[in-house]
Amino acid sequence: MTTGLVELLERLVDIPSVTGDEAAVADFVTARLRDSPASKAGHGELARSGHAVVWRATPRGLPLVVLAGHLDTVPANHNAGARRDGDRLYGVGASDMKSGVAVMLALGEAHEPPRARFDLALVFYDAEEGPLERNGLRRLLGEMPWLRQAALGILLEPTALAAELGCVGSVNAEVVVTGQSAHSARPWLGVNAVGRAAPWLAEVTRFPSTPVVVEGLEFHETLQLTTLRAGRARNVVPDELVANLNYRFPPSHGLDQAEARLRALVPRDFGFRVVDRAPPGRVWAQHPLVREFLARAGCEARGKQGWTDVAQFSEAGVPAFNYGPGLPELAHQRDEYCPLGNLEHARRTLAAFLQAESG
C-alpha cells in the first residue's frame, strides 16, 4: 500500500490543477473511484458537480463521517510536476493538499461495508485557494444537504499527522490613501499619496503576532500588509496608494468583531473596503468523536494557524477538524514536499478509526 500511495500522489501532483483549472484532476479522481473495487461491488455511488467529485458509500444507517479535501493548488513556482528525493516527494500541491487527496482515494477504494463503523462520504472539491464565495465545498453543502447531517468531518489538510482543531478566520481589506498628482519637478503643486501614507504604513507593519488560547489550544492573531500599489509614471507624483491588509483572527472572535478591529487600525480619512472575509472554525475539542479520534490516534492536538473549511463545516453545525499527511509550514512554498512515510501513517490511522475492530 505504501508504494501504491506514493505512486498515486506522484500522479496527482503531475496533473496541473491551479484554482479554476481543476477539470483534469477531477476527471482522474472520478475515473479512479468509478473503477475502484468498492464502486464495482456496488458499495457506493459517484456524483459530480463542476470540478468537484463526491463518493458516498451506500448508507447503512450508521453515523456519517465525511472526509474532505480540495483538488486545487496555488500556481506553480518553478515546482510543477512531481520529483522524488529520498523519502520526500516534491511538487506544487504535494503537501497542500494532494497528499491528503491520495489518502482519501486509497480509503475509498478499499472501503469494506461489513467492517465500517460509520457511513462514509469522500468530498473532493474545487476552488479552495480562492475567494470564499467560489469555494466548491460551499456549493456542495447547498446542493447536497445530507452533508450537513454528518456526525463528523475530517479535512485532510496538511497537519504533519497532528490533529489541528478549529482554524483562524480571515479578513482582507483594501485601504485607499489619496493625494493629488503633479509633475515630479514641481511636487509642491501636488500631494504625494505615498508620503501621506508612510507614517501609517510604518505603524501597521509593526503589528505584533499575538497568541490567543481557545479551549486550551493556541492561535495567533496576525496582520500583514500583503500588496501595495501606487504611482502611474516615473515623473508623476502619485495621487493614490492602495494597500491590502490581511487580518487573521482566532476562533474566539466573530466576523463583525474582526472587521471592526481591523477598521479601528486605519485612519478615518483613509478609504476602507472589505474585499473578502471568512469566519473562523470552531474548536470541537470536547466533542466525543473528536476526543475518540485523538485517543485512538495518539496524536498531538493543536490549533490550526490558517484558514480551512473546518469553518464551513462549523457553520453547517458539523463537528470537524484537520488531520493530514502534509506539512503545513510548506504550504505555498517553492520547496513544498510531503514525507512519503506520512502517507501510509495517515491512511492507517484513519482506517483504524473508520473500521470496526477485527476479530
C-alpha positions as CSV (number, residue, x, y, z in Angstrom):
1,M,0.0,0.0,0.0
2,T,2.9,2.4,0.7
3,T,4.3,2.1,-2.8
4,G,0.8,2.5,-4.3
5,L,0.2,5.6,-2.2
6,V,3.4,7.2,-3.3
7,E,2.7,6.5,-7.0
8,L,-0.8,7.9,-6.6
9,L,0.5,11.1,-5.0
10,E,3.1,11.4,-7.8
11,R,0.3,11.1,-10.4
12,L,-1.8,13.6,-8.7
13,V,1.0,16.2,-8.4
14,D,1.8,15.7,-12.1
15,I,-1.8,16.8,-13.0
16,P,-1.9,20.7,-13.0
17,S,-4.9,21.9,-11.0
18,V,-4.4,25.6,-10.3
19,T,-7.6,27.1,-8.9
20,G,-10.2,27.4,-11.7
21,D,-8.5,24.7,-13.8
22,E,-9.3,21.5,-11.8
23,A,-11.1,19.6,-14.6
24,A,-8.3,17.2,-15.4
25,V,-7.6,16.2,-11.8
26,A,-11.4,15.9,-11.1
27,D,-11.6,13.6,-14.1
28,F,-8.7,11.5,-12.7
29,V,-10.4,11.2,-9.3
30,T,-13.7,10.3,-10.9
31,A,-12.1,7.5,-13.0
32,R,-10.2,6.1,-10.0
33,L,-13.3,5.9,-7.9
34,R,-15.6,4.6,-10.6
35,D,-13.2,1.8,-11.3
36,S,-12.4,1.0,-7.7
37,P,-13.3,-2.4,-6.1
38,A,-15.8,-0.7,-3.8
39,S,-17.7,1.0,-6.6
40,K,-17.7,-2.1,-8.8
41,A,-19.1,-4.1,-5.9
42,G,-21.9,-1.6,-5.6
43,H,-20.8,-0.3,-2.3
44,G,-21.1,3.4,-3.3
45,E,-22.1,6.0,-5.8
46,L,-20.4,8.9,-7.5
47,A,-21.7,12.4,-8.0
48,R,-20.1,15.3,-10.0
49,S,-20.7,19.0,-9.5
50,G,-18.5,21.0,-11.9
51,H,-14.9,20.3,-10.9
52,A,-16.0,18.6,-7.6
53,V,-16.4,14.9,-7.0
54,V,-18.4,13.2,-4.2
55,W,-18.3,9.5,-3.5
56,R,-20.8,8.2,-1.0
57,A,-20.8,4.7,0.4
58,T,-24.2,3.1,0.3
59,P,-25.9,4.3,3.6
60,R,-26.4,1.7,6.2
61,G,-28.0,3.8,8.9
62,L,-24.7,4.5,10.7
63,P,-23.4,7.9,11.7
64,L,-21.9,9.7,8.7
65,V,-18.2,10.7,8.6
66,V,-17.2,13.0,5.7
67,L,-13.5,13.1,4.6
68,A,-12.9,16.2,2.6
69,G,-10.0,17.7,0.6
70,H,-9.6,20.3,-2.1
71,L,-8.2,19.5,-5.5
72,D,-6.8,22.9,-6.5
73,T,-3.4,24.3,-5.8
74,V,-1.7,27.7,-6.0
75,P,0.2,28.5,-9.2
76,A,3.5,26.6,-9.6
77,N,6.7,28.5,-8.6
78,H,9.3,26.5,-10.6
79,N,7.9,23.4,-8.9
80,A,5.4,22.0,-11.4
81,G,5.4,18.2,-11.6
82,A,6.4,15.6,-9.1
83,R,10.0,14.9,-8.1
84,R,11.2,12.2,-5.6
85,D,14.2,12.7,-3.5
86,G,14.8,10.0,-0.9
87,D,11.8,9.9,1.4
88,R,10.3,13.1,0.1
89,L,8.0,13.9,-2.9
90,Y,8.4,17.5,-4.1
91,G,6.0,19.5,-6.2
92,V,3.2,22.1,-6.1
93,G,0.4,20.7,-4.0
94,A,2.4,17.8,-2.6
95,S,1.6,18.9,0.9
96,D,-1.3,21.2,0.3
97,M,-3.1,19.0,-0.2
98,K,-2.7,16.3,-2.8
99,S,-1.2,14.0,-0.2
100,G,-4.5,14.2,1.7
101,V,-6.4,13.6,-1.6
102,A,-4.2,10.4,-2.2
103,V,-5.0,9.1,1.3
104,M,-8.8,9.8,0.7
105,L,-8.7,7.9,-2.6
106,A,-6.9,4.9,-1.0
107,L,-9.5,4.8,1.8
108,G,-12.4,4.9,-0.6
109,E,-11.0,2.3,-2.9
110,A,-10.5,-0.1,0.0
111,H,-13.9,0.6,1.7
112,E,-15.4,-2.6,3.1
113,P,-19.0,-2.1,4.4
114,P,-19.0,-5.1,6.8
115,R,-16.1,-3.6,8.7
116,A,-17.3,0.0,8.7
117,R,-18.3,1.8,11.9
118,F,-19.6,4.8,10.0
119,D,-21.3,5.6,6.8
120,L,-18.7,7.3,4.7
121,A,-18.5,10.1,2.2
122,L,-15.5,11.4,0.3
123,V,-15.7,15.0,-0.9
124,F,-13.1,16.2,-3.4
125,Y,-13.8,19.9,-4.1
126,D,-12.6,22.8,-6.2
127,A,-11.6,26.4,-5.7
128,E,-10.5,26.3,-2.0
129,E,-7.5,28.5,-2.7
130,G,-9.6,31.4,-4.0
131,P,-12.3,33.7,-2.5
132,L,-14.8,32.0,-0.2
133,E,-17.8,32.8,-2.5
134,R,-16.4,30.5,-5.2
135,N,-15.4,27.7,-2.8
136,G,-16.5,24.3,-4.1
137,L,-17.4,22.9,-0.6
138,R,-19.7,25.9,-0.1
139,R,-21.5,25.0,-3.3
140,L,-21.7,21.3,-2.3
141,L,-23.2,22.0,1.1
142,G,-26.0,23.7,-0.7
143,E,-26.5,21.1,-3.4
144,M,-26.2,18.1,-1.1
145,P,-28.0,18.9,2.2
146,W,-27.3,15.4,3.5
147,L,-23.7,16.5,4.0
148,R,-24.9,18.8,6.7
149,Q,-26.2,15.8,8.7
150,A,-22.7,14.4,9.1
151,A,-21.7,13.3,12.6
152,L,-18.1,14.3,11.9
153,G,-16.0,16.0,9.2
154,I,-12.3,15.4,8.7
155,L,-10.3,17.8,6.5
156,L,-7.1,16.2,5.2
157,E,-5.3,19.5,5.2
158,P,-1.6,19.4,5.9
159,T,-1.1,19.0,9.7
160,A,2.1,16.8,9.8
161,L,0.0,14.0,11.4
162,A,-1.2,16.2,14.2
163,A,-4.9,16.9,14.8
164,E,-5.4,20.6,14.2
165,L,-8.6,21.8,15.7
166,G,-10.6,24.9,14.6
167,C,-9.0,27.4,12.3
168,V,-8.3,31.2,12.3
169,G,-10.7,33.5,10.4
170,S,-9.5,35.9,7.7
171,V,-10.5,39.4,6.5
172,N,-8.9,41.1,3.5
173,A,-9.4,44.8,3.3
174,E,-8.2,47.5,0.8
175,V,-7.1,50.8,2.3
176,V,-7.0,53.7,-0.2
177,V,-4.9,56.8,0.6
178,T,-5.5,59.7,-1.8
179,G,-3.3,62.6,-2.8
180,Q,-3.0,65.0,-5.7
181,S,-1.0,64.3,-8.9
182,A,1.6,66.8,-10.1
183,H,4.8,66.8,-12.2
184,S,7.6,65.4,-10.1
185,A,9.7,68.5,-11.0
186,R,7.0,70.7,-9.2
187,P,5.9,68.4,-6.3
188,W,4.7,71.3,-4.3
189,L,1.7,71.5,-6.6
190,G,0.5,68.1,-5.6
191,V,0.2,65.8,-2.6
192,N,2.2,62.6,-2.6
193,A,-0.1,59.7,-1.5
194,V,2.8,57.5,-0.6
195,G,4.3,60.2,1.7
196,R,0.8,60.7,3.2
197,A,0.5,57.0,3.9
198,A,4.1,56.5,5.1
199,P,3.6,57.1,8.9
200,W,0.6,54.7,9.0
201,L,2.4,52.1,6.9
202,A,5.4,52.1,9.3
203,E,3.0,51.6,12.2
204,V,0.7,48.9,10.7
205,T,3.6,46.8,9.5
206,R,4.8,46.5,13.2
207,F,1.5,44.8,14.3
208,P,2.6,42.1,16.7
209,S,1.7,38.4,16.3
210,T,-0.4,37.9,19.4
211,P,-1.1,34.4,20.9
212,V,-4.6,33.7,22.0
213,V,-5.7,30.5,23.8
214,V,-9.0,28.9,22.9
215,E,-10.1,25.8,24.7
216,G,-6.5,25.1,25.7
217,L,-5.2,25.5,22.1
218,E,-3.0,28.4,20.9
219,F,-3.8,30.5,17.9
220,H,-2.1,33.7,16.7
221,E,-3.8,37.0,15.8
222,T,-1.8,38.4,12.9
223,L,-2.0,41.4,10.5
224,Q,0.1,41.6,7.3
225,L,0.3,44.2,4.6
226,T,0.3,41.8,1.6
227,T,0.0,44.0,-1.6
228,L,0.8,47.7,-2.2
229,R,0.4,49.7,-5.4
230,A,0.9,53.4,-6.2
231,G,2.0,55.6,-9.0
232,R,1.3,55.9,-12.7
233,A,4.6,57.1,-14.2
234,R,8.1,57.9,-13.1
235,N,7.7,61.6,-13.4
236,V,4.3,61.9,-11.7
237,V,3.5,62.5,-8.1
238,P,1.3,59.6,-7.1
239,D,-2.3,60.6,-6.2
240,E,-3.4,57.2,-4.9
241,L,-1.9,54.4,-2.8
242,V,-3.9,51.1,-2.3
243,A,-2.8,48.6,0.3
244,N,-4.3,45.2,1.1
245,L,-4.4,44.2,4.7
246,N,-4.8,40.5,5.6
247,Y,-6.0,40.0,9.2
248,R,-6.1,36.6,10.8
249,F,-8.0,36.2,14.0
250,P,-8.7,33.3,16.5
251,P,-12.0,31.3,16.8
252,S,-12.9,33.4,19.9
253,H,-13.7,36.4,17.5
254,G,-16.7,36.7,15.2
255,L,-16.5,38.2,11.7
256,D,-18.1,41.5,12.7
257,Q,-15.8,41.9,15.7
258,A,-12.8,41.1,13.5
259,E,-13.9,43.6,10.8
260,A,-14.4,46.3,13.5
261,R,-11.0,45.5,15.0
262,L,-9.3,46.0,11.5
263,R,-11.2,49.2,10.8
264,A,-10.0,50.7,14.0
265,L,-6.4,50.3,12.8
266,V,-7.0,52.5,9.8
267,P,-7.3,56.3,9.9
268,R,-10.8,57.5,9.3
269,D,-9.8,59.8,6.4
270,F,-8.4,56.8,4.5
271,G,-10.7,54.7,2.4
272,F,-11.5,51.3,3.7
273,R,-13.3,48.4,1.9
274,V,-13.6,44.8,3.0
275,V,-13.0,42.7,-0.2
276,D,-13.5,39.2,1.3
277,R,-13.9,37.6,4.7
278,A,-14.1,34.1,6.0
279,P,-15.2,33.0,9.5
280,P,-13.0,31.0,11.9
281,G,-13.6,27.3,12.5
282,R,-15.0,26.2,15.9
283,V,-12.7,24.2,18.2
284,W,-14.6,21.0,18.8
285,A,-12.1,19.7,21.5
286,Q,-14.8,18.2,23.7
287,H,-16.9,16.5,21.1
288,P,-17.0,12.7,21.8
289,L,-15.9,11.7,18.3
290,V,-13.0,14.2,18.2
291,R,-11.9,13.0,21.6
292,E,-12.1,9.4,20.5
293,F,-10.0,10.1,17.4
294,L,-7.4,11.8,19.5
295,A,-7.2,8.9,21.9
296,R,-7.1,6.2,19.2
297,A,-4.6,8.1,17.0
298,G,-2.4,9.1,19.9
299,C,-1.5,12.3,18.1
300,E,-0.9,15.8,19.2
301,A,-3.8,18.3,19.3
302,R,-3.1,21.9,18.4
303,G,-4.9,25.0,16.9
304,K,-5.0,25.4,13.1
305,Q,-3.0,28.6,12.3
306,G,-4.5,29.0,8.9
307,W,-8.0,29.1,7.3
308,T,-9.6,25.7,6.3
309,D,-13.0,24.5,5.5
310,V,-13.5,23.4,9.1
311,A,-15.0,26.8,9.2
312,Q,-17.7,25.9,6.7
313,F,-18.5,22.6,8.4
314,S,-18.8,24.6,11.7
315,E,-21.3,27.0,10.1
316,A,-23.3,24.0,9.0
317,G,-23.3,22.6,12.5
318,V,-20.9,19.7,11.7
319,P,-18.1,18.9,14.1
320,A,-14.9,18.9,12.2
321,F,-11.1,19.1,12.5
322,N,-8.0,18.9,10.3
323,Y,-5.7,15.8,10.0
324,G,-3.4,15.1,7.1
325,P,0.0,13.8,6.0
326,G,1.3,17.1,4.5
327,L,3.5,19.7,6.3
328,P,1.6,22.9,7.0
329,E,4.7,25.1,7.1
330,L,5.5,24.2,3.5
331,A,2.1,25.2,2.1
332,H,2.5,27.5,-0.9
333,Q,6.3,27.3,-0.7
334,R,8.6,26.7,-3.6
335,D,10.3,23.7,-1.9
336,E,6.9,22.1,-1.0
337,Y,7.2,18.4,-0.3
338,C,5.5,15.6,1.6
339,P,7.4,13.0,3.6
340,L,6.4,9.7,1.9
341,G,6.1,7.8,5.2
342,N,3.4,10.2,6.3
343,L,1.0,8.8,3.6
344,E,0.8,5.3,5.0
345,H,0.7,6.6,8.6
346,A,-2.3,8.8,7.9
347,R,-4.0,6.0,5.9
348,R,-3.6,3.5,8.7
349,T,-4.7,6.0,11.4
350,L,-7.9,7.0,9.5
351,A,-8.7,3.4,8.5
352,A,-8.4,2.2,12.1
353,F,-10.8,5.0,13.2
354,L,-13.3,4.3,10.5
355,Q,-13.4,0.5,10.8
356,A,-14.6,-1.8,13.5
357,E,-12.1,-3.8,15.5
358,S,-11.2,-7.0,13.7
359,G,-11.7,-10.3,15.3
